[in-house]
Structure formats: structure tokens, C-alpha cells
Amino acid sequence: MFCQISKNWAGQPLKSFQTALNYIRATTTLTGLKARARLVRKKYEKGERISAQEMKHLALTRHKTLPKWNYTLRPM
């Protein structure tokens, strides 16, 4: 969906969260998929770590290209 979202707001100034949300919500694919978005104003702690044991229980698949940043996390 990121490709379609990027095409939808291409060249448009994203002046506010609401503007970005509107473009995301207006995004659809040729097959009819629609993007949903909401703004979460919660502040998250940065640098939070999990143990190696917790990491083993994640359905995490790292990709070949830039595996540190490029991965898929699936529901268990």
C-alpha cells in the first residue's frame, strides 16, 4: 500500500497530520484494497529492549536487503 499512498499524495504538501491522514484514507488499489489510518498521540519510550528469549517468540522474518531495517513481523 505504501506505493499507492506515495502516488496519491505525490507533489502535495503534507502540512498537517490531518492532510496526511486524508490522503492515506483516500488511497485504493486496482483490486479495491483501501488504506485505513488513525493518529495515535501516545508518546512511546525510545530505546526499549527485549530479551533474546522474547525475540525468539516473535514471528519475525528478516529480508536479504538491509535485514536490520527490512523485516516482516507477523501475528502469532
PyMOL Python script that loads the backbone (N, CA, C, O; Angstrom):
from pymol import cmd

cmd.read_pdbstr("""\
ATOM      1  N   MET A   1       0.809  -1.196   0.000  1.00  0.00           N
ATOM      2  CA  MET A   1       0.000   0.000   0.000  1.00  0.00           C
ATOM      3  C   MET A   1       0.857   1.267   0.000  1.00  0.00           C
ATOM      4  O   MET A   1       0.401   2.320  -0.445  1.00  0.00           O
ATOM      5  N   PHE A   2       2.100   1.172   0.498  1.00  0.00           N
ATOM      6  CA  PHE A   2       2.911   2.385   0.571  1.00  0.00           C
ATOM      7  C   PHE A   2       3.127   3.002  -0.807  1.00  0.00           C
ATOM      8  O   PHE A   2       3.168   4.225  -0.946  1.00  0.00           O
ATOM      9  N   CYS A   3       3.265   2.161  -1.814  1.00  0.00           N
ATOM     10  CA  CYS A   3       3.455   2.661  -3.174  1.00  0.00           C
ATOM     11  C   CYS A   3       2.239   3.475  -3.610  1.00  0.00           C
ATOM     12  O   CYS A   3       2.386   4.570  -4.153  1.00  0.00           O
ATOM     13  N   GLN A   4       1.037   2.942  -3.373  1.00  0.00           N
ATOM     14  CA  GLN A   4      -0.184   3.647  -3.756  1.00  0.00           C
ATOM     15  C   GLN A   4      -0.360   4.932  -2.950  1.00  0.00           C
ATOM     16  O   GLN A   4      -0.773   5.957  -3.494  1.00  0.00           O
ATOM     17  N   ILE A   5      -0.048   4.879  -1.662  1.00  0.00           N
ATOM     18  CA  ILE A   5      -0.157   6.081  -0.823  1.00  0.00           C
ATOM     19  C   ILE A   5       0.788   7.158  -1.349  1.00  0.00           C
ATOM     20  O   ILE A   5       0.406   8.322  -1.467  1.00  0.00           O
ATOM     21  N   SER A   6       2.025   6.765  -1.665  1.00  0.00           N
ATOM     22  CA  SER A   6       3.004   7.726  -2.181  1.00  0.00           C
ATOM     23  C   SER A   6       2.533   8.347  -3.489  1.00  0.00           C
ATOM     24  O   SER A   6       2.702   9.547  -3.702  1.00  0.00           O
ATOM     25  N   LYS A   7       1.947   7.543  -4.362  1.00  0.00           N
ATOM     26  CA  LYS A   7       1.416   8.064  -5.626  1.00  0.00           C
ATOM     27  C   LYS A   7       0.261   9.021  -5.367  1.00  0.00           C
ATOM     28  O   LYS A   7       0.130  10.040  -6.047  1.00  0.00           O
ATOM     29  N   ASN A   8      -0.572   8.699  -4.392  1.00  0.00           N
ATOM     30  CA  ASN A   8      -1.759   9.502  -4.102  1.00  0.00           C
ATOM     31  C   ASN A   8      -1.390  10.900  -3.606  1.00  0.00           C
ATOM     32  O   ASN A   8      -2.059  11.870  -3.963  1.00  0.00           O
ATOM     33  N   TRP A   9      -0.352  11.023  -2.799  1.00  0.00           N
ATOM     34  CA  TRP A   9      -0.011  12.343  -2.269  1.00  0.00           C
ATOM     35  C   TRP A   9       1.211  12.963  -2.947  1.00  0.00           C
ATOM     36  O   TRP A   9       1.737  13.972  -2.478  1.00  0.00           O
ATOM     37  N   ALA A  10       1.658  12.366  -4.043  1.00  0.00           N
ATOM     38  CA  ALA A  10       2.839  12.865  -4.758  1.00  0.00           C
ATOM     39  C   ALA A  10       2.685  14.342  -5.127  1.00  0.00           C
ATOM     40  O   ALA A  10       1.684  14.746  -5.719  1.00  0.00           O
ATOM     41  N   GLY A  11       3.678  15.124  -4.771  1.00  0.00           N
ATOM     42  CA  GLY A  11       3.687  16.539  -5.123  1.00  0.00           C
ATOM     43  C   GLY A  11       2.797  17.412  -4.261  1.00  0.00           C
ATOM     44  O   GLY A  11       2.706  18.618  -4.491  1.00  0.00           O
ATOM     45  N   GLN A  12       2.142  16.827  -3.277  1.00  0.00           N
ATOM     46  CA  GLN A  12       1.242  17.593  -2.408  1.00  0.00           C
ATOM     47  C   GLN A  12       1.951  17.924  -1.095  1.00  0.00           C
ATOM     48  O   GLN A  12       2.620  17.065  -0.521  1.00  0.00           O
ATOM     49  N   PRO A  13       1.811  19.147  -0.622  1.00  0.00           N
ATOM     50  CA  PRO A  13       2.426  19.473   0.671  1.00  0.00           C
ATOM     51  C   PRO A  13       1.648  18.823   1.813  1.00  0.00           C
ATOM     52  O   PRO A  13       0.434  18.992   1.923  1.00  0.00           O
ATOM     53  N   LEU A  14       2.346  18.090   2.646  1.00  0.00           N
ATOM     54  CA  LEU A  14       1.712  17.446   3.800  1.00  0.00           C
ATOM     55  C   LEU A  14       1.880  18.394   4.985  1.00  0.00           C
ATOM     56  O   LEU A  14       2.780  18.230   5.809  1.00  0.00           O
ATOM     57  N   LYS A  15       0.998  19.382   5.052  1.00  0.00           N
ATOM     58  CA  LYS A  15       1.128  20.466   6.027  1.00  0.00           C
ATOM     59  C   LYS A  15       0.648  20.098   7.424  1.00  0.00           C
ATOM     60  O   LYS A  15       0.961  20.790   8.392  1.00  0.00           O
ATOM     61  N   SER A  16      -0.101  19.022   7.529  1.00  0.00           N
ATOM     62  CA  SER A  16      -0.627  18.640   8.841  1.00  0.00           C
ATOM     63  C   SER A  16      -0.843  17.137   8.890  1.00  0.00           C
ATOM     64  O   SER A  16      -0.859  16.464   7.859  1.00  0.00           O
ATOM     65  N   PHE A  17      -1.009  16.622  10.099  1.00  0.00           N
ATOM     66  CA  PHE A  17      -1.340  15.207  10.249  1.00  0.00           C
ATOM     67  C   PHE A  17      -2.657  14.909   9.546  1.00  0.00           C
ATOM     68  O   PHE A  17      -2.797  13.872   8.897  1.00  0.00           O
ATOM     69  N   GLN A  18      -3.625  15.819   9.674  1.00  0.00           N
ATOM     70  CA  GLN A  18      -4.940  15.597   9.075  1.00  0.00           C
ATOM     71  C   GLN A  18      -4.846  15.487   7.557  1.00  0.00           C
ATOM     72  O   GLN A  18      -5.523  14.656   6.953  1.00  0.00           O
ATOM     73  N   THR A  19      -4.016  16.316   6.941  1.00  0.00           N
ATOM     74  CA  THR A  19      -3.818  16.247   5.490  1.00  0.00           C
ATOM     75  C   THR A  19      -3.253  14.889   5.097  1.00  0.00           C
ATOM     76  O   THR A  19      -3.744  14.261   4.159  1.00  0.00           O
ATOM     77  N   ALA A  20      -2.232  14.435   5.804  1.00  0.00           N
ATOM     78  CA  ALA A  20      -1.634  13.130   5.518  1.00  0.00           C
ATOM     79  C   ALA A  20      -2.657  12.020   5.707  1.00  0.00           C
ATOM     80  O   ALA A  20      -2.751  11.120   4.872  1.00  0.00           O
ATOM     81  N   LEU A  21      -3.423  12.071   6.790  1.00  0.00           N
ATOM     82  CA  LEU A  21      -4.456  11.056   7.033  1.00  0.00           C
ATOM     83  C   LEU A  21      -5.486  11.044   5.910  1.00  0.00           C
ATOM     84  O   LEU A  21      -5.913   9.974   5.474  1.00  0.00           O
ATOM     85  N   ASN A  22      -5.887  12.213   5.441  1.00  0.00           N
ATOM     86  CA  ASN A  22      -6.879  12.287   4.358  1.00  0.00           C
ATOM     87  C   ASN A  22      -6.368  11.618   3.085  1.00  0.00           C
ATOM     88  O   ASN A  22      -7.113  10.897   2.422  1.00  0.00           O
ATOM     89  N   TYR A  23      -5.099  11.855   2.740  1.00  0.00           N
ATOM     90  CA  TYR A  23      -4.532  11.207   1.556  1.00  0.00           C
ATOM     91  C   TYR A  23      -4.443   9.695   1.750  1.00  0.00           C
ATOM     92  O   TYR A  23      -4.759   8.934   0.836  1.00  0.00           O
ATOM     93  N   ILE A  24      -4.024   9.263   2.911  1.00  0.00           N
ATOM     94  CA  ILE A  24      -3.932   7.823   3.175  1.00  0.00           C
ATOM     95  C   ILE A  24      -5.308   7.181   3.074  1.00  0.00           C
ATOM     96  O   ILE A  24      -5.463   6.143   2.431  1.00  0.00           O
ATOM     97  N   ARG A  25      -6.304   7.785   3.701  1.00  0.00           N
ATOM     98  CA  ARG A  25      -7.665   7.227   3.710  1.00  0.00           C
ATOM     99  C   ARG A  25      -8.304   7.221   2.328  1.00  0.00           C
ATOM    100  O   ARG A  25      -9.192   6.410   2.063  1.00  0.00           O
ATOM    101  N   ALA A  26      -7.870   8.108   1.448  1.00  0.00           N
ATOM    102  CA  ALA A  26      -8.419   8.170   0.088  1.00  0.00           C
ATOM    103  C   ALA A  26      -7.710   7.211  -0.867  1.00  0.00           C
ATOM    104  O   ALA A  26      -8.071   7.134  -2.041  1.00  0.00           O
ATOM    105  N   THR A  27      -6.728   6.494  -0.387  1.00  0.00           N
ATOM    106  CA  THR A  27      -5.934   5.595  -1.225  1.00  0.00           C
ATOM    107  C   THR A  27      -6.639   4.256  -1.418  1.00  0.00           C
ATOM    108  O   THR A  27      -7.112   3.642  -0.461  1.00  0.00           O
ATOM    109  N   THR A  28      -6.701   3.818  -2.671  1.00  0.00           N
ATOM    110  CA  THR A  28      -7.223   2.487  -3.002  1.00  0.00           C
ATOM    111  C   THR A  28      -6.305   1.858  -4.046  1.00  0.00           C
ATOM    112  O   THR A  28      -5.532   2.551  -4.708  1.00  0.00           O
ATOM    113  N   THR A  29      -6.400   0.537  -4.185  1.00  0.00           N
ATOM    114  CA  THR A  29      -5.639  -0.170  -5.216  1.00  0.00           C
ATOM    115  C   THR A  29      -6.587  -0.568  -6.333  1.00  0.00           C
ATOM    116  O   THR A  29      -7.804  -0.430  -6.205  1.00  0.00           O
ATOM    117  N   LEU A  30      -6.027  -1.062  -7.429  1.00  0.00           N
ATOM    118  CA  LEU A  30      -6.863  -1.507  -8.547  1.00  0.00           C
ATOM    119  C   LEU A  30      -7.782  -2.659  -8.151  1.00  0.00           C
ATOM    120  O   LEU A  30      -8.854  -2.832  -8.731  1.00  0.00           O
ATOM    121  N   THR A  31      -7.359  -3.444  -7.163  1.00  0.00           N
ATOM    122  CA  THR A  31      -8.177  -4.582  -6.727  1.00  0.00           C
ATOM    123  C   THR A  31      -9.187  -4.196  -5.650  1.00  0.00           C
ATOM    124  O   THR A  31      -9.943  -5.041  -5.171  1.00  0.00           O
ATOM    125  N   GLY A  32      -9.198  -2.916  -5.270  1.00  0.00           N
ATOM    126  CA  GLY A  32     -10.193  -2.448  -4.314  1.00  0.00           C
ATOM    127  C   GLY A  32      -9.749  -2.374  -2.865  1.00  0.00           C
ATOM    128  O   GLY A  32     -10.551  -2.053  -1.988  1.00  0.00           O
ATOM    129  N   LEU A  33      -8.469  -2.670  -2.597  1.00  0.00           N
ATOM    130  CA  LEU A  33      -7.992  -2.533  -1.223  1.00  0.00           C
ATOM    131  C   LEU A  33      -8.012  -1.066  -0.822  1.00  0.00           C
ATOM    132  O   LEU A  33      -7.716  -0.187  -1.631  1.00  0.00           O
ATOM    133  N   LYS A  34      -8.361  -0.810   0.423  1.00  0.00           N
ATOM    134  CA  LYS A  34      -8.394   0.557   0.934  1.00  0.00           C
ATOM    135  C   LYS A  34      -7.485   0.661   2.149  1.00  0.00           C
ATOM    136  O   LYS A  34      -7.417  -0.248   2.976  1.00  0.00           O
ATOM    137  N   ALA A  35      -6.798   1.775   2.236  1.00  0.00           N
ATOM    138  CA  ALA A  35      -5.929   2.013   3.389  1.00  0.00           C
ATOM    139  C   ALA A  35      -6.743   2.634   4.516  1.00  0.00           C
ATOM    140  O   ALA A  35      -7.632   3.453   4.280  1.00  0.00           O
ATOM    141  N   ARG A  36      -6.428   2.233   5.740  1.00  0.00           N
ATOM    142  CA  ARG A  36      -7.042   2.841   6.921  1.00  0.00           C
ATOM    143  C   ARG A  36      -5.932   3.473   7.741  1.00  0.00           C
ATOM    144  O   ARG A  36      -4.818   2.952   7.797  1.00  0.00           O
ATOM    145  N   ALA A  37      -6.230   4.581   8.369  1.00  0.00           N
ATOM    146  CA  ALA A  37      -5.215   5.252   9.178  1.00  0.00           C
ATOM    147  C   ALA A  37      -5.876   6.019  10.306  1.00  0.00           C
ATOM    148  O   ALA A  37      -6.991   6.525  10.176  1.00  0.00           O
ATOM    149  N   ARG A  38      -5.158   6.091  11.417  1.00  0.00           N
ATOM    150  CA  ARG A  38      -5.598   6.936  12.532  1.00  0.00           C
ATOM    151  C   ARG A  38      -4.358   7.481  13.215  1.00  0.00           C
ATOM    152  O   ARG A  38      -3.291   6.869  13.184  1.00  0.00           O
ATOM    153  N   LEU A  39      -4.514   8.624  13.822  1.00  0.00           N
ATOM    154  CA  LEU A  39      -3.409   9.270  14.511  1.00  0.00           C
ATOM    155  C   LEU A  39      -3.402   8.833  15.967  1.00  0.00           C
ATOM    156  O   LEU A  39      -4.408   8.944  16.667  1.00  0.00           O
ATOM    157  N   VAL A  40      -2.270   8.342  16.406  1.00  0.00           N
ATOM    158  CA  VAL A  40      -2.091   7.944  17.805  1.00  0.00           C
ATOM    159  C   VAL A  40      -1.148   8.969  18.427  1.00  0.00           C
ATOM    160  O   VAL A  40       0.001   9.097  18.004  1.00  0.00           O
ATOM    161  N   ARG A  41      -1.619   9.679  19.402  1.00  0.00           N
ATOM    162  CA  ARG A  41      -0.812  10.740  20.016  1.00  0.00           C
ATOM    163  C   ARG A  41      -0.016  10.268  21.234  1.00  0.00           C
ATOM    164  O   ARG A  41       0.618  11.072  21.918  1.00  0.00           O
ATOM    165  N   LYS A  42      -0.053   8.975  21.497  1.00  0.00           N
ATOM    166  CA  LYS A  42       0.691   8.423  22.625  1.00  0.00           C
ATOM    167  C   LYS A  42       2.193   8.630  22.408  1.00  0.00           C
ATOM    168  O   LYS A  42       2.690   8.482  21.292  1.00  0.00           O
ATOM    169  N   LYS A  43       2.892   8.965  23.454  1.00  0.00           N
ATOM    170  CA  LYS A  43       4.352   9.092  23.382  1.00  0.00           C
ATOM    171  C   LYS A  43       4.963   7.763  23.794  1.00  0.00           C
ATOM    172  O   LYS A  43       4.670   7.238  24.869  1.00  0.00           O
ATOM    173  N   TYR A  44       5.804   7.229  22.940  1.00  0.00           N
ATOM    174  CA  TYR A  44       6.443   5.946  23.192  1.00  0.00           C
ATOM    175  C   TYR A  44       7.874   6.167  23.666  1.00  0.00           C
ATOM    176  O   TYR A  44       8.561   7.078  23.205  1.00  0.00           O
ATOM    177  N   GLU A  45       8.302   5.340  24.571  1.00  0.00           N
ATOM    178  CA  GLU A  45       9.684   5.387  25.045  1.00  0.00           C
ATOM    179  C   GLU A  45      10.601   4.892  23.932  1.00  0.00           C
ATOM    180  O   GLU A  45      10.287   3.914  23.255  1.00  0.00           O
ATOM    181  N   LYS A  46      11.718   5.556  23.745  1.00  0.00           N
ATOM    182  CA  LYS A  46      12.669   5.073  22.750  1.00  0.00           C
ATOM    183  C   LYS A  46      13.738   4.240  23.437  1.00  0.00           C
ATOM    184  O   LYS A  46      13.994   4.384  24.632  1.00  0.00           O
ATOM    185  N   GLY A  47      14.345   3.379  22.666  1.00  0.00           N
ATOM    186  CA  GLY A  47      15.425   2.564  23.193  1.00  0.00           C
ATOM    187  C   GLY A  47      14.973   1.391  24.039  1.00  0.00           C
ATOM    188  O   GLY A  47      15.781   0.789  24.746  1.00  0.00           O
ATOM    189  N   GLU A  48      13.691   1.059  23.976  1.00  0.00           N
ATOM    190  CA  GLU A  48      13.197  -0.082  24.762  1.00  0.00           C
ATOM    191  C   GLU A  48      13.746  -1.375  24.172  1.00  0.00           C
ATOM    192  O   GLU A  48      13.742  -1.552  22.954  1.00  0.00           O
ATOM    193  N   ARG A  49      14.203  -2.250  24.999  1.00  0.00           N
ATOM    194  CA  ARG A  49      14.827  -3.507  24.558  1.00  0.00           C
ATOM    195  C   ARG A  49      14.008  -4.698  25.035  1.00  0.00           C
ATOM    196  O   ARG A  49      13.316  -4.635  26.051  1.00  0.00           O
ATOM    197  N   ILE A  50      14.104  -5.785  24.273  1.00  0.00           N
ATOM    198  CA  ILE A  50      13.506  -7.040  24.718  1.00  0.00           C
ATOM    199  C   ILE A  50      14.619  -8.078  24.808  1.00  0.00           C
ATOM    200  O   ILE A  50      15.676  -7.934  24.194  1.00  0.00           O
ATOM    201  N   SER A  51      14.362  -9.108  25.573  1.00  0.00           N
ATOM    202  CA  SER A  51      15.391 -10.129  25.785  1.00  0.00           C
ATOM    203  C   SER A  51      15.515 -11.033  24.557  1.00  0.00           C
ATOM    204  O   SER A  51      14.637 -11.055  23.696  1.00  0.00           O
ATOM    205  N   ALA A  52      16.608 -11.770  24.494  1.00  0.00           N
ATOM    206  CA  ALA A  52      16.820 -12.736  23.410  1.00  0.00           C
ATOM    207  C   ALA A  52      15.724 -13.795  23.437  1.00  0.00           C
ATOM    208  O   ALA A  52      15.282 -14.261  22.386  1.00  0.00           O
ATOM    209  N   GLN A  53      15.286 -14.174  24.629  1.00  0.00           N
ATOM    210  CA  GLN A  53      14.209 -15.162  24.770  1.00  0.00           C
ATOM    211  C   GLN A  53      12.906 -14.626  24.170  1.00  0.00           C
ATOM    212  O   GLN A  53      12.210 -15.350  23.458  1.00  0.00           O
ATOM    213  N   GLU A  54      12.574 -13.364  24.453  1.00  0.00           N
ATOM    214  CA  GLU A  54      11.368 -12.757  23.883  1.00  0.00           C
ATOM    215  C   GLU A  54      11.492 -12.650  22.365  1.00  0.00           C
ATOM    216  O   GLU A  54      10.513 -12.843  21.645  1.00  0.00           O
ATOM    217  N   MET A  55      12.677 -12.348  21.889  1.00  0.00           N
ATOM    218  CA  MET A  55      12.928 -12.220  20.455  1.00  0.00           C
ATOM    219  C   MET A  55      12.653 -13.535  19.724  1.00  0.00           C
ATOM    220  O   MET A  55      12.147 -13.532  18.602  1.00  0.00           O
ATOM    221  N   LYS A  56      12.987 -14.653  20.362  1.00  0.00           N
ATOM    222  CA  LYS A  56      12.774 -15.973  19.759  1.00  0.00           C
ATOM    223  C   LYS A  56      11.298 -16.271  19.541  1.00  0.00           C
ATOM    224  O   LYS A  56      10.951 -17.061  18.663  1.00  0.00           O
ATOM    225  N   HIS A  57      10.433 -15.655  20.321  1.00  0.00           N
ATOM    226  CA  HIS A  57       8.999 -15.930  20.235  1.00  0.00           C
ATOM    227  C   HIS A  57       8.265 -15.024  19.246  1.00  0.00           C
ATOM    228  O   HIS A  57       7.044 -15.112  19.109  1.00  0.00           O
ATOM    229  N   LEU A  58       9.003 -14.159  18.560  1.00  0.00           N
ATOM    230  CA  LEU A  58       8.384 -13.291  17.566  1.00  0.00           C
ATOM    231  C   LEU A  58       8.355 -13.982  16.208  1.00  0.00           C
ATOM    232  O   LEU A  58       9.278 -14.720  15.862  1.00  0.00           O
ATOM    233  N   ALA A  59       7.303 -13.744  15.445  1.00  0.00           N
ATOM    234  CA  ALA A  59       7.218 -14.261  14.074  1.00  0.00           C
ATOM    235  C   ALA A  59       7.873 -13.223  13.157  1.00  0.00           C
ATOM    236  O   ALA A  59       7.201 -12.550  12.374  1.00  0.00           O
ATOM    237  N   LEU A  60       9.188 -13.112  13.272  1.00  0.00           N
ATOM    238  CA  LEU A  60       9.950 -12.094  12.575  1.00  0.00           C
ATOM    239  C   LEU A  60      10.776 -12.733  11.471  1.00  0.00           C
ATOM    240  O   LEU A  60      11.526 -13.679  11.714  1.00  0.00           O
ATOM    241  N   THR A  61      10.634 -12.211  10.255  1.00  0.00           N
ATOM    242  CA  THR A  61      11.420 -12.679   9.119  1.00  0.00           C
ATOM    243  C   THR A  61      12.221 -11.506   8.591  1.00  0.00           C
ATOM    244  O   THR A  61      11.651 -10.519   8.125  1.00  0.00           O
ATOM    245  N   ARG A  62      13.530 -11.607   8.660  1.00  0.00           N
ATOM    246  CA  ARG A  62      14.393 -10.541   8.141  1.00  0.00           C
ATOM    247  C   ARG A  62      14.614 -10.752   6.638  1.00  0.00           C
ATOM    248  O   ARG A  62      14.754 -11.884   6.176  1.00  0.00           O
ATOM    249  N   HIS A  63      14.641  -9.663   5.896  1.00  0.00           N
ATOM    250  CA  HIS A  63      14.830  -9.724   4.452  1.00  0.00           C
ATOM    251  C   HIS A  63      16.319  -9.686   4.114  1.00  0.00           C
ATOM    252  O   HIS A  63      17.142  -9.266   4.928  1.00  0.00           O
ATOM    253  N   LYS A  64      16.650 -10.130   2.908  1.00  0.00           N
ATOM    254  CA  LYS A  64      18.051 -10.187   2.489  1.00  0.00           C
ATOM    255  C   LYS A  64      18.668  -8.797   2.374  1.00  0.00           C
ATOM    256  O   LYS A  64      19.826  -8.596   2.739  1.00  0.00           O
ATOM    257  N   THR A  65      17.898  -7.846   1.869  1.00  0.00           N
ATOM    258  CA  THR A  65      18.388  -6.485   1.716  1.00  0.00           C
ATOM    259  C   THR A  65      18.179  -5.716   3.013  1.00  0.00           C
ATOM    260  O   THR A  65      17.048  -5.583   3.480  1.00  0.00           O
ATOM    261  N   LEU A  66      19.242  -5.218   3.587  1.00  0.00           N
ATOM    262  CA  LEU A  66      19.211  -4.445   4.835  1.00  0.00           C
ATOM    263  C   LEU A  66      18.361  -5.117   5.918  1.00  0.00           C
ATOM    264  O   LEU A  66      17.378  -4.537   6.378  1.00  0.00           O
ATOM    265  N   PRO A  67      18.727  -6.318   6.322  1.00  0.00           N
ATOM    266  CA  PRO A  67      17.902  -7.076   7.266  1.00  0.00           C
ATOM    267  C   PRO A  67      17.699  -6.406   8.622  1.00  0.00           C
ATOM    268  O   PRO A  67      16.724  -6.696   9.315  1.00  0.00           O
ATOM    269  N   LYS A  68      18.601  -5.523   9.002  1.00  0.00           N
ATOM    270  CA  LYS A  68      18.433  -4.825  10.283  1.00  0.00           C
ATOM    271  C   LYS A  68      17.194  -3.927  10.261  1.00  0.00           C
ATOM    272  O   LYS A  68      16.531  -3.752  11.283  1.00  0.00           O
ATOM    273  N   TRP A  69      16.885  -3.359   9.090  1.00  0.00           N
ATOM    274  CA  TRP A  69      15.772  -2.428   8.967  1.00  0.00           C
ATOM    275  C   TRP A  69      14.611  -2.978   8.148  1.00  0.00           C
ATOM    276  O   TRP A  69      13.501  -2.454   8.230  1.00  0.00           O
ATOM    277  N   ASN A  70      14.843  -4.017   7.365  1.00  0.00           N
ATOM    278  CA  ASN A  70      13.833  -4.518   6.444  1.00  0.00           C
ATOM    279  C   ASN A  70      13.393  -5.904   6.891  1.00  0.00           C
ATOM    280  O   ASN A  70      14.113  -6.883   6.698  1.00  0.00           O
ATOM    281  N   TYR A  71      12.223  -5.982   7.483  1.00  0.00           N
ATOM    282  CA  TYR A  71      11.742  -7.250   8.026  1.00  0.00           C
ATOM    283  C   TYR A  71      10.221  -7.279   8.013  1.00  0.00           C
ATOM    284  O   TYR A  71       9.563  -6.249   7.865  1.00  0.00           O
ATOM    285  N   THR A  72       9.682  -8.472   8.170  1.00  0.00           N
ATOM    286  CA  THR A  72       8.237  -8.665   8.273  1.00  0.00           C
ATOM    287  C   THR A  72       7.947  -9.252   9.641  1.00  0.00           C
ATOM    288  O   THR A  72       8.576 -10.227  10.052  1.00  0.00           O
ATOM    289  N   LEU A  73       7.007  -8.669  10.336  1.00  0.00           N
ATOM    290  CA  LEU A  73       6.573  -9.146  11.649  1.00  0.00           C
ATOM    291  C   LEU A  73       5.120  -9.570  11.511  1.00  0.00           C
ATOM    292  O   LEU A  73       4.246  -8.745  11.243  1.00  0.00           O
ATOM    293  N   ARG A  74       4.864 -10.865  11.697  1.00  0.00           N
ATOM    294  CA  ARG A  74       3.518 -11.416  11.515  1.00  0.00           C
ATOM    295  C   ARG A  74       2.890 -11.761  12.860  1.00  0.00           C
ATOM    296  O   ARG A  74       3.593 -12.029  13.834  1.00  0.00           O
ATOM    297  N   PRO A  75       1.545 -11.750  12.904  1.00  0.00           N
ATOM    298  CA  PRO A  75       0.875 -12.185  14.144  1.00  0.00           C
ATOM    299  C   PRO A  75       1.181 -13.650  14.420  1.00  0.00           C
ATOM    300  O   PRO A  75       1.374 -14.433  13.490  1.00  0.00           O
ATOM    301  N   MET A  76       1.226 -14.012  15.666  1.00  0.00           N
ATOM    302  CA  MET A  76       1.488 -15.405  16.047  1.00  0.00           C
ATOM    303  C   MET A  76       0.204 -16.211  15.963  1.00  0.00           C
ATOM    304  O   MET A  76       0.208 -17.409  16.243  1.00  0.00           O
TER     305      MET A  76
END
""", "prot")
cmd.dss("prot")
cmd.show_as("cartoon", "prot")
cmd.util.cbc("prot")
cmd.orient("prot")
